[in-house]
Amino acid sequence: MRRINIKVDTLEEWYNTLIREKKLIKSTQSPEDWRSPLQNYHQQLQNIIKESDSYTEFGVFQGHTLAIALLMNPKRIRAYDIDLSWYYEHSAPLFNSYAEENKIDFITYEVDTSTCPIIDETDILHIDSLHTYEHCKKELARHGHRVKKYIIFHDTTARRGLFKALSEFIVPDWEIVVQNTKGVGYTLIKRK
Ligand SMILES: C[S@@+](CC[C@H](N)C(=O)[O-])C[C@H]1O[C@@H](n2cnc3c(N)ncnc32)[C@H](O)[C@@H]1O
């Protein structure tokens, strides 16, 4: 995946520039025009964050989905990635100042999510880290009990191991509420 260095003044501009640069929307479309599978995924994230206080993300990369979460202004955000070097250099200043201005309790952790200390309680866990069956299985076994409402998994069509891991995890407390197979796909599960 390609990282794009964007120099703008606000997180809103950063996010809108990134989706244009990634050609997720054409320059003639507005950012609100959700059409591609990835845009649909972003809208799904917004829908669940809207009804939640806390959001935890596994797999930050340069911060695309993390920006979506921040811009929804939940009370608390925790974000994890095994390598945050690029994010710290290029994205963190803008992300941190947005969190500070909007009074969001926001912490990032540079760790392996399969072995790190167990996460704080959270309404939402977004899993978009190492897309293997073994890794996802370990993440769910370690942190799944700390999630109160939703777990959303990206790439569940492209990476079938992820779907296998979540299918084994859901019984008996969780149910699949969305299984979107377009593009790389995503799956949303909800606590019963
Ligand atoms: C697909 S990218 C995340 C994309 C991001 N959500 C976005 O919106 O652009 C996957 C990320 O998972 C991270 N990762 C890979 N293995 C990991 C591990 N064992 N623990 C935590 N993060 C990991 C990578 O460093 C990478 O940044």
PDBQT file of the ligand as one rigid body, heavy atoms in Angstrom, charges set to zero:
ROOT
HETATM    1  C1  LIG A 201      -4.173  -2.456   5.903  1.00  0.00    +0.000 C 
HETATM    2  S1  LIG A 201      -3.123  -1.485   6.885  1.00  0.00    +0.000 S 
HETATM    3  C2  LIG A 201      -4.236  -0.519   7.848  1.00  0.00    +0.000 C 
HETATM    4  C3  LIG A 201      -4.989   0.468   7.014  1.00  0.00    +0.000 C 
HETATM    5  C4  LIG A 201      -5.604   1.604   7.784  1.00  0.00    +0.000 C 
HETATM    6  N1  LIG A 201      -6.705   1.165   8.631  1.00  0.00    +0.000 N 
HETATM    7  C5  LIG A 201      -6.059   2.687   6.826  1.00  0.00    +0.000 C 
HETATM    8  O1  LIG A 201      -7.183   3.149   6.914  1.00  0.00    +0.000 OA
HETATM    9  O2  LIG A 201      -5.268   3.091   5.947  1.00  0.00    +0.000 OA
HETATM   10  C6  LIG A 201      -2.507  -2.680   8.002  1.00  0.00    +0.000 C 
HETATM   11  C7  LIG A 201      -1.656  -2.144   9.130  1.00  0.00    +0.000 C 
HETATM   12  O3  LIG A 201      -1.494  -3.208  10.074  1.00  0.00    +0.000 OA
HETATM   13  C8  LIG A 201      -0.238  -3.087  10.672  1.00  0.00    +0.000 C 
HETATM   14  N2  LIG A 201       0.184  -4.378  11.253  1.00  0.00    +0.000 N 
HETATM   15  C9  LIG A 201       0.740  -5.435  10.609  1.00  0.00    +0.000 A 
HETATM   16  N3  LIG A 201       1.021  -6.413  11.485  1.00  0.00    +0.000 NA
HETATM   17  C10 LIG A 201       0.622  -5.974  12.718  1.00  0.00    +0.000 A 
HETATM   18  C11 LIG A 201       0.668  -6.530  14.023  1.00  0.00    +0.000 A 
HETATM   19  N4  LIG A 201       1.179  -7.753  14.245  1.00  0.00    +0.000 N 
HETATM   20  N5  LIG A 201       0.185  -5.788  15.068  1.00  0.00    +0.000 NA
HETATM   21  C12 LIG A 201      -0.320  -4.546  14.831  1.00  0.00    +0.000 A 
HETATM   22  N6  LIG A 201      -0.392  -3.968  13.617  1.00  0.00    +0.000 NA
HETATM   23  C13 LIG A 201       0.076  -4.664  12.565  1.00  0.00    +0.000 A 
HETATM   24  C14 LIG A 201       0.683  -2.615   9.542  1.00  0.00    +0.000 C 
HETATM   25  O4  LIG A 201       1.826  -1.960  10.075  1.00  0.00    +0.000 OA
HETATM   26  C15 LIG A 201      -0.252  -1.705   8.729  1.00  0.00    +0.000 C 
HETATM   27  O5  LIG A 201      -0.045  -0.351   9.061  1.00  0.00    +0.000 OA
ENDROOT
TORSDOF 0
